Amino acid sequence: MWETLEDPESKAQLELNFYPDSPPFREGDELDHLGFQVEGLEAAVERLKALGGKVRIPIFREGDERLVFLSDPDGIWVELWERETGDEPPASRGGD
């Protein structure tokens, strides 16, 4: 289940996820991750790498989105995604 919070001015969204029936958490699952929609996925990845980020799951395609997972210097996972059409994050489809 999840909840999406939206800033009324910027329309920026924060999606909070909770998986009560999931197995025990492992590295990368504690916070799960922070996800951001970007324009120019490759450039954003290179910028984060230059700032100390590590690519954990290289760029891949899921439907009409391209996604990548990195971790920040503290180990928190970050998802960047770029969509060809629409603006709803992949995790937001079909939820509770």
N, CA, C and O atoms as CSV, one atom per row, in Angstrom:
chain,resi,resn,atom,element,x,y,z
A,1,MET,N,N,0.841,-1.168,0.000
A,1,MET,CA,C,0.000,0.000,0.000
A,1,MET,C,C,0.886,1.232,0.000
A,1,MET,O,O,2.043,1.169,0.416
A,2,TRP,N,N,0.356,2.334,-0.458
A,2,TRP,CA,C,1.136,3.558,-0.488
A,2,TRP,C,C,0.229,4.762,-0.408
A,2,TRP,O,O,-0.988,4.669,-0.569
A,3,GLU,N,N,0.856,5.894,-0.156
A,3,GLU,CA,C,0.167,7.177,-0.108
A,3,GLU,C,C,1.025,8.165,-0.886
A,3,GLU,O,O,2.249,8.175,-0.752
A,4,THR,N,N,0.392,8.981,-1.685
A,4,THR,CA,C,1.112,9.997,-2.439
A,4,THR,C,C,0.758,11.358,-1.872
A,4,THR,O,O,-0.417,11.700,-1.739
A,5,LEU,N,N,1.777,12.127,-1.540
A,5,LEU,CA,C,1.604,13.495,-1.059
A,5,LEU,C,C,2.037,14.429,-2.177
A,5,LEU,O,O,3.067,14.202,-2.812
A,6,GLU,N,N,1.258,15.477,-2.425
A,6,GLU,CA,C,1.580,16.401,-3.512
A,6,GLU,C,C,1.624,17.833,-3.005
A,6,GLU,O,O,0.721,18.282,-2.300
A,7,ASP,N,N,2.692,18.548,-3.375
A,7,ASP,CA,C,2.810,19.961,-3.051
A,7,ASP,C,C,1.861,20.738,-3.963
A,7,ASP,O,O,1.956,20.622,-5.185
A,8,PRO,N,N,0.941,21.534,-3.388
A,8,PRO,CA,C,-0.049,22.207,-4.219
A,8,PRO,C,C,0.547,23.239,-5.177
A,8,PRO,O,O,-0.040,23.509,-6.225
A,9,GLU,N,N,1.696,23.816,-4.840
A,9,GLU,CA,C,2.289,24.831,-5.721
A,9,GLU,C,C,3.128,24.225,-6.834
A,9,GLU,O,O,2.905,24.513,-8.010
A,10,SER,N,N,4.101,23.379,-6.464
A,10,SER,CA,C,5.023,22.842,-7.467
A,10,SER,C,C,4.506,21.572,-8.124
A,10,SER,O,O,4.993,21.166,-9.179
A,11,LYS,N,N,3.512,20.946,-7.490
A,11,LYS,CA,C,2.979,19.649,-7.929
A,11,LYS,C,C,3.994,18.515,-7.727
A,11,LYS,O,O,3.778,17.403,-8.210
A,12,ALA,N,N,5.094,18.787,-7.021
A,12,ALA,CA,C,6.058,17.729,-6.687
A,12,ALA,C,C,5.352,16.707,-5.813
A,12,ALA,O,O,4.542,17.061,-4.956
A,13,GLN,N,N,5.666,15.429,-6.037
A,13,GLN,CA,C,5.006,14.362,-5.299
A,13,GLN,C,C,6.011,13.552,-4.494
A,13,GLN,O,O,7.146,13.342,-4.921
A,14,LEU,N,N,5.574,13.099,-3.319
A,14,LEU,CA,C,6.322,12.170,-2.484
A,14,LEU,C,C,5.432,10.956,-2.300
A,14,LEU,O,O,4.308,11.068,-1.812
A,15,GLU,N,N,5.934,9.802,-2.689
A,15,GLU,CA,C,5.164,8.566,-2.569
A,15,GLU,C,C,5.735,7.748,-1.421
A,15,GLU,O,O,6.919,7.413,-1.430
A,16,LEU,N,N,4.907,7.423,-0.435
A,16,LEU,CA,C,5.307,6.618,0.718
A,16,LEU,C,C,4.738,5.219,0.541
A,16,LEU,O,O,3.536,5.051,0.339
A,17,ASN,N,N,5.611,4.212,0.618
A,17,ASN,CA,C,5.223,2.813,0.406
A,17,ASN,C,C,5.392,2.017,1.688
A,17,ASN,O,O,6.314,2.266,2.464
A,18,PHE,N,N,4.496,1.055,1.908
A,18,PHE,CA,C,4.588,0.145,3.047
A,18,PHE,C,C,4.179,-1.237,2.574
A,18,PHE,O,O,3.131,-1.401,1.949
A,19,TYR,N,N,5.010,-2.236,2.873
A,19,TYR,CA,C,4.767,-3.603,2.428
A,19,TYR,C,C,4.645,-4.512,3.646
A,19,TYR,O,O,5.628,-5.143,4.035
A,20,PRO,N,N,3.461,-4.595,4.260
A,20,PRO,CA,C,3.316,-5.340,5.515
A,20,PRO,C,C,3.539,-6.846,5.381
A,20,PRO,O,O,3.909,-7.491,6.362
A,21,ASP,N,N,3.330,-7.415,4.218
A,21,ASP,CA,C,3.473,-8.860,4.054
A,21,ASP,C,C,4.791,-9.253,3.401
A,21,ASP,O,O,4.959,-10.397,2.978
A,22,SER,N,N,5.725,-8.314,3.318
A,22,SER,CA,C,7.013,-8.602,2.685
A,22,SER,C,C,7.924,-9.348,3.646
A,22,SER,O,O,7.745,-9.280,4.862
A,23,PRO,N,N,8.917,-10.070,3.088
A,23,PRO,CA,C,9.908,-10.714,3.952
A,23,PRO,C,C,10.732,-9.666,4.703
A,23,PRO,O,O,10.601,-8.475,4.421
A,24,PRO,N,N,11.568,-10.075,5.644
A,24,PRO,CA,C,12.381,-9.083,6.368
A,24,PRO,C,C,13.182,-8.215,5.400
A,24,PRO,O,O,13.598,-8.666,4.333
A,25,PHE,N,N,13.384,-6.971,5.794
A,25,PHE,CA,C,14.106,-6.030,4.948
A,25,PHE,C,C,15.566,-6.409,4.828
A,25,PHE,O,O,16.139,-7.015,5.734
A,26,ARG,N,N,16.163,-6.050,3.707
A,26,ARG,CA,C,17.592,-6.221,3.464
A,26,ARG,C,C,18.141,-4.881,2.988
A,26,ARG,O,O,17.378,-3.928,2.829
A,27,GLU,N,N,19.432,-4.791,2.760
A,27,GLU,CA,C,20.029,-3.530,2.329
A,27,GLU,C,C,19.261,-2.976,1.139
A,27,GLU,O,O,18.959,-3.691,0.183
A,28,GLY,N,N,18.954,-1.689,1.217
A,28,GLY,CA,C,18.190,-1.054,0.158
A,28,GLY,C,C,16.703,-1.053,0.417
A,28,GLY,O,O,15.957,-0.344,-0.259
A,29,ASP,N,N,16.254,-1.842,1.393
A,29,ASP,CA,C,14.837,-1.929,1.689
A,29,ASP,C,C,14.428,-1.128,2.925
A,29,ASP,O,O,13.242,-0.871,3.132
A,30,GLU,N,N,15.413,-0.729,3.754
A,30,GLU,CA,C,15.069,-0.081,5.021
A,30,GLU,C,C,14.155,1.110,4.779
A,30,GLU,O,O,13.061,1.180,5.339
A,31,LEU,N,N,14.590,2.028,3.965
A,31,LEU,CA,C,13.784,3.179,3.584
A,31,LEU,C,C,13.031,2.836,2.316
A,31,LEU,O,O,12.114,3.556,1.920
A,32,ASP,N,N,13.404,1.762,1.688
A,32,ASP,CA,C,13.045,1.364,0.337
A,32,ASP,C,C,13.843,2.269,-0.574
A,32,ASP,O,O,14.989,1.947,-0.885
A,33,HIS,N,N,13.296,3.377,-1.013
A,33,HIS,CA,C,14.082,4.288,-1.835
A,33,HIS,C,C,13.325,5.593,-2.019
A,33,HIS,O,O,12.133,5.691,-1.729
A,34,LEU,N,N,14.042,6.584,-2.505
A,34,LEU,CA,C,13.442,7.834,-2.932
A,34,LEU,C,C,13.423,7.806,-4.447
A,34,LEU,O,O,14.420,7.433,-5.067
A,35,GLY,N,N,12.315,8.189,-5.057
A,35,GLY,CA,C,12.206,8.160,-6.505
A,35,GLY,C,C,11.924,9.539,-7.066
A,35,GLY,O,O,11.141,10.310,-6.510
A,36,PHE,N,N,12.580,9.835,-8.184
A,36,PHE,CA,C,12.431,11.142,-8.810
A,36,PHE,C,C,12.259,10.982,-10.314
A,36,PHE,O,O,13.008,10.248,-10.959
A,37,GLN,N,N,11.275,11.669,-10.863
A,37,GLN,CA,C,11.134,11.724,-12.308
A,37,GLN,C,C,12.099,12.784,-12.812
A,37,GLN,O,O,12.175,13.876,-12.248
A,38,VAL,N,N,12.833,12.470,-13.864
A,38,VAL,CA,C,13.816,13.402,-14.414
A,38,VAL,C,C,13.638,13.499,-15.921
A,38,VAL,O,O,13.017,12.643,-16.551
A,39,GLU,N,N,14.187,14.541,-16.469
A,39,GLU,CA,C,14.344,14.664,-17.916
A,39,GLU,C,C,15.832,14.550,-18.169
A,39,GLU,O,O,16.621,15.232,-17.514
A,40,GLY,N,N,16.234,13.708,-19.100
A,40,GLY,CA,C,17.655,13.513,-19.352
A,40,GLY,C,C,18.246,12.522,-18.363
A,40,GLY,O,O,19.109,12.876,-17.560
A,41,LEU,N,N,17.783,11.291,-18.423
A,41,LEU,CA,C,18.172,10.273,-17.444
A,41,LEU,C,C,19.680,10.068,-17.380
A,41,LEU,O,O,20.255,10.053,-16.292
A,42,GLU,N,N,20.327,9.911,-18.532
A,42,GLU,CA,C,21.767,9.661,-18.531
A,42,GLU,C,C,22.538,10.794,-17.877
A,42,GLU,O,O,23.463,10.546,-17.103
A,43,ALA,N,N,22.170,12.040,-18.176
A,43,ALA,CA,C,22.848,13.200,-17.588
A,43,ALA,C,C,22.646,13.233,-16.067
A,43,ALA,O,O,23.568,13.562,-15.320
A,44,ALA,N,N,21.446,12.893,-15.622
A,44,ALA,CA,C,21.177,12.875,-14.174
A,44,ALA,C,C,22.012,11.799,-13.484
A,44,ALA,O,O,22.535,12.021,-12.392
A,45,VAL,N,N,22.137,10.633,-14.121
A,45,VAL,CA,C,22.953,9.554,-13.548
A,45,VAL,C,C,24.407,10.006,-13.442
A,45,VAL,O,O,25.045,9.815,-12.407
A,46,GLU,N,N,24.920,10.596,-14.495
A,46,GLU,CA,C,26.323,11.045,-14.472
A,46,GLU,C,C,26.545,12.097,-13.399
A,46,GLU,O,O,27.585,12.095,-12.739
A,47,ARG,N,N,25.586,12.994,-13.213
A,47,ARG,CA,C,25.709,14.032,-12.163
A,47,ARG,C,C,25.751,13.386,-10.783
A,47,ARG,O,O,26.588,13.754,-9.958
A,48,LEU,N,N,24.865,12.433,-10.518
A,48,LEU,CA,C,24.860,11.782,-9.211
A,48,LEU,C,C,26.117,10.949,-8.987
A,48,LEU,O,O,26.632,10.897,-7.870
A,49,LYS,N,N,26.614,10.301,-10.030
A,49,LYS,CA,C,27.869,9.556,-9.903
A,49,LYS,C,C,29.019,10.501,-9.549
A,49,LYS,O,O,29.869,10.165,-8.725
A,50,ALA,N,N,29.043,11.674,-10.167
A,50,ALA,CA,C,30.082,12.663,-9.872
A,50,ALA,C,C,30.006,13.164,-8.430
A,50,ALA,O,O,31.003,13.611,-7.863
A,51,LEU,N,N,28.806,13.083,-7.846
A,51,LEU,CA,C,28.608,13.518,-6.459
A,51,LEU,C,C,28.748,12.376,-5.461
A,51,LEU,O,O,28.473,12.561,-4.275
A,52,GLY,N,N,29.172,11.196,-5.920
A,52,GLY,CA,C,29.406,10.077,-5.012
A,52,GLY,C,C,28.374,8.978,-5.051
A,52,GLY,O,O,28.479,8.014,-4.293
A,53,GLY,N,N,27.369,9.092,-5.919
A,53,GLY,CA,C,26.371,8.038,-6.049
A,53,GLY,C,C,26.955,6.823,-6.757
A,53,GLY,O,O,27.898,6.937,-7.540
A,54,LYS,N,N,26.376,5.653,-6.467
A,54,LYS,CA,C,26.808,4.409,-7.113
A,54,LYS,C,C,25.616,3.792,-7.826
A,54,LYS,O,O,24.535,3.665,-7.251
A,55,VAL,N,N,25.819,3.410,-9.082
A,55,VAL,CA,C,24.747,2.735,-9.813
A,55,VAL,C,C,24.594,1.344,-9.224
A,55,VAL,O,O,25.552,0.572,-9.185
A,56,ARG,N,N,23.396,1.025,-8.766
A,56,ARG,CA,C,23.111,-0.292,-8.187
A,56,ARG,C,C,22.393,-1.192,-9.183
A,56,ARG,O,O,22.682,-2.386,-9.261
A,57,ILE,N,N,21.458,-0.628,-9.946
A,57,ILE,CA,C,20.769,-1.347,-11.022
A,57,ILE,C,C,20.831,-0.428,-12.233
A,57,ILE,O,O,20.194,0.626,-12.241
A,58,PRO,N,N,21.596,-0.813,-13.263
A,58,PRO,CA,C,21.762,0.063,-14.435
A,58,PRO,C,C,20.430,0.378,-15.116
A,58,PRO,O,O,19.412,-0.261,-14.851
A,59,ILE,N,N,20.461,1.361,-15.984
A,59,ILE,CA,C,19.268,1.801,-16.702
A,59,ILE,C,C,18.605,0.616,-17.399
A,59,ILE,O,O,19.254,-0.173,-18.085
A,60,PHE,N,N,17.290,0.516,-17.200
A,60,PHE,CA,C,16.508,-0.527,-17.847
A,60,PHE,C,C,15.160,0.051,-18.246
A,60,PHE,O,O,14.765,1.117,-17.775
A,61,ARG,N,N,14.466,-0.654,-19.107
A,61,ARG,CA,C,13.161,-0.207,-19.594
A,61,ARG,C,C,12.065,-1.047,-18.942
A,61,ARG,O,O,12.186,-2.265,-18.810
A,62,GLU,N,N,10.996,-0.366,-18.538
A,62,GLU,CA,C,9.798,-1.023,-18.022
A,62,GLU,C,C,8.612,-0.334,-18.681
A,62,GLU,O,O,8.234,0.773,-18.297
A,63,GLY,N,N,8.032,-0.989,-19.666
A,63,GLY,CA,C,6.946,-0.354,-20.413
A,63,GLY,C,C,7.456,0.867,-21.137
A,63,GLY,O,O,8.419,0.784,-21.900
A,64,ASP,N,N,6.813,2.016,-20.904
A,64,ASP,CA,C,7.258,3.242,-21.561
A,64,ASP,C,C,8.127,4.114,-20.646
A,64,ASP,O,O,8.270,5.314,-20.882
A,65,GLU,N,N,8.701,3.510,-19.610
A,65,GLU,CA,C,9.608,4.230,-18.721
A,65,GLU,C,C,11.018,3.647,-18.805
A,65,GLU,O,O,11.207,2.463,-19.084
A,66,ARG,N,N,11.990,4.503,-18.559
A,66,ARG,CA,C,13.364,4.052,-18.356
A,66,ARG,C,C,13.709,4.397,-16.920
A,66,ARG,O,O,13.447,5.508,-16.460
A,67,LEU,N,N,14.298,3.439,-16.210
A,67,LEU,CA,C,14.583,3.603,-14.792
A,67,LEU,C,C,16.021,3.226,-14.495
A,67,LEU,O,O,16.658,2.501,-15.261
A,68,VAL,N,N,16.520,3.718,-13.389
A,68,VAL,CA,C,17.830,3.339,-12.873
A,68,VAL,C,C,17.772,3.478,-11.354
A,68,VAL,O,O,17.076,4.349,-10.831
A,69,PHE,N,N,18.500,2.623,-10.654
A,69,PHE,CA,C,18.601,2.724,-9.202
A,69,PHE,C,C,20.049,2.977,-8.828
A,69,PHE,O,O,20.955,2.287,-9.296
A,70,LEU,N,N,20.257,3.974,-7.981
A,70,LEU,CA,C,21.576,4.309,-7.461
A,70,LEU,C,C,21.494,4.293,-5.951
A,70,LEU,O,O,20.402,4.235,-5.384
A,71,SER,N,N,22.641,4.345,-5.295
A,71,SER,CA,C,22.634,4.584,-3.853
A,71,SER,C,C,23.470,5.826,-3.596
A,71,SER,O,O,24.454,6.090,-4.287
A,72,ASP,N,N,23.060,6.578,-2.591
A,72,ASP,CA,C,23.813,7.774,-2.230
A,72,ASP,C,C,24.999,7.360,-1.352
A,72,ASP,O,O,25.119,6.186,-1.004
A,73,PRO,N,N,25.871,8.295,-0.991
A,73,PRO,CA,C,27.036,7.919,-0.175
A,73,PRO,C,C,26.682,7.286,1.175
A,73,PRO,O,O,27.524,6.615,1.772
A,74,ASP,N,N,25.450,7.487,1.667
A,74,ASP,CA,C,25.024,6.867,2.928
A,74,ASP,C,C,24.339,5.525,2.704
A,74,ASP,O,O,23.916,4.885,3.667
A,75,GLY,N,N,24.222,5.087,1.453
A,75,GLY,CA,C,23.617,3.793,1.157
A,75,GLY,C,C,22.126,3.833,0.893
A,75,GLY,O,O,21.522,2.786,0.659
A,76,ILE,N,N,21.505,5.016,0.922
A,76,ILE,CA,C,20.077,5.127,0.632
A,76,ILE,C,C,19.878,5.025,-0.879
A,76,ILE,O,O,20.551,5.703,-1.655
A,77,TRP,N,N,18.942,4.167,-1.281
A,77,TRP,CA,C,18.690,3.960,-2.703
A,77,TRP,C,C,17.867,5.101,-3.280
A,77,TRP,O,O,16.972,5.639,-2.629
A,78,VAL,N,N,18.190,5.454,-4.515
A,78,VAL,CA,C,17.513,6.518,-5.238
A,78,VAL,C,C,17.101,5.968,-6.595
A,78,VAL,O,O,17.919,5.399,-7.319
A,79,GLU,N,N,15.842,6.140,-6.931
A,79,GLU,CA,C,15.329,5.739,-8.247
A,79,GLU,C,C,15.170,6.984,-9.096
A,79,GLU,O,O,14.570,7.966,-8.659
A,80,LEU,N,N,15.698,6.951,-10.291
A,80,LEU,CA,C,15.440,7.997,-11.274
A,80,LEU,C,C,14.664,7.353,-12.402
A,80,LEU,O,O,14.983,6.241,-12.821
A,81,TRP,N,N,13.658,8.033,-12.893
A,81,TRP,CA,C,12.894,7.478,-13.999
A,81,TRP,C,C,12.490,8.577,-14.956
A,81,TRP,O,O,12.289,9.733,-14.582
A,82,GLU,N,N,12.381,8.173,-16.194
A,82,GLU,CA,C,12.018,9.071,-17.278
A,82,GLU,C,C,10.922,8.368,-18.073
A,82,GLU,O,O,11.065,7.204,-18.447
A,83,ARG,N,N,9.860,9.063,-18.321
A,83,ARG,CA,C,8.715,8.458,-19.011
A,83,ARG,C,C,8.495,9.141,-20.351
A,83,ARG,O,O,8.610,10.361,-20.465
A,84,GLU,N,N,8.183,8.361,-21.338
A,84,GLU,CA,C,7.939,8.919,-22.669
A,84,GLU,C,C,6.565,9.562,-22.764
A,84,GLU,O,O,6.394,10.528,-23.508
A,85,THR,N,N,5.573,9.048,-22.022
A,85,THR,CA,C,4.229,9.621,-22.036
A,85,THR,C,C,3.680,9.612,-20.626
A,85,THR,O,O,3.980,8.704,-19.850
A,86,GLY,N,N,2.881,10.608,-20.281
A,86,GLY,CA,C,2.258,10.656,-18.962
A,86,GLY,C,C,3.248,11.074,-17.892
A,86,GLY,O,O,4.397,11.406,-18.185
A,87,ASP,N,N,2.777,11.051,-16.618
A,87,ASP,CA,C,3.643,11.491,-15.531
A,87,ASP,C,C,3.453,10.705,-14.239
A,87,ASP,O,O,3.863,11.174,-13.178
A,88,GLU,N,N,2.850,9.537,-14.298
A,88,GLU,CA,C,2.600,8.745,-13.092
A,88,GLU,C,C,3.740,7.743,-12.888
A,88,GLU,O,O,4.058,6.992,-13.810
A,89,PRO,N,N,4.375,7.712,-11.683
A,89,PRO,CA,C,5.474,6.783,-11.472
A,89,PRO,C,C,5.025,5.331,-11.617
A,89,PRO,O,O,3.865,5.014,-11.354
A,90,PRO,N,N,5.945,4.436,-12.040
A,90,PRO,CA,C,5.587,3.023,-12.252
A,90,PRO,C,C,4.946,2.381,-11.031
A,90,PRO,O,O,3.998,1.609,-11.176
A,91,ALA,N,N,5.431,2.675,-9.848
A,91,ALA,CA,C,4.925,2.051,-8.628
A,91,ALA,C,C,3.506,2.514,-8.298
A,91,ALA,O,O,2.843,1.895,-7.466
A,92,SER,N,N,3.031,3.574,-8.923
A,92,SER,CA,C,1.719,4.118,-8.588
A,92,SER,C,C,0.581,3.459,-9.348
A,92,SER,O,O,-0.587,3.721,-9.059
A,93,ARG,N,N,0.898,2.616,-10.306
A,93,ARG,CA,C,-0.162,1.988,-11.082
A,93,ARG,C,C,-0.798,0.839,-10.324
A,93,ARG,O,O,-0.099,-0.032,-9.806
A,94,GLY,N,N,-2.126,0.833,-10.256
A,94,GLY,CA,C,-2.866,-0.312,-9.746
A,94,GLY,C,C,-2.716,-0.594,-8.272
A,94,GLY,O,O,-2.801,-1.756,-7.877
A,95,GLY,N,N,-2.497,0.405,-7.435
A,95,GLY,CA,C,-2.281,0.156,-6.015
A,95,GLY,C,C,-3.531,0.261,-5.188
A,95,GLY,O,O,-4.626,0.501,-5.698
A,96,ASP,N,N,-3.341,0.073,-3.873
A,96,ASP,CA,C,-4.455,0.162,-2.920
A,96,ASP,C,C,-4.791,1.592,-2.629
A,96,ASP,O,O,-5.702,1.865,-1.848
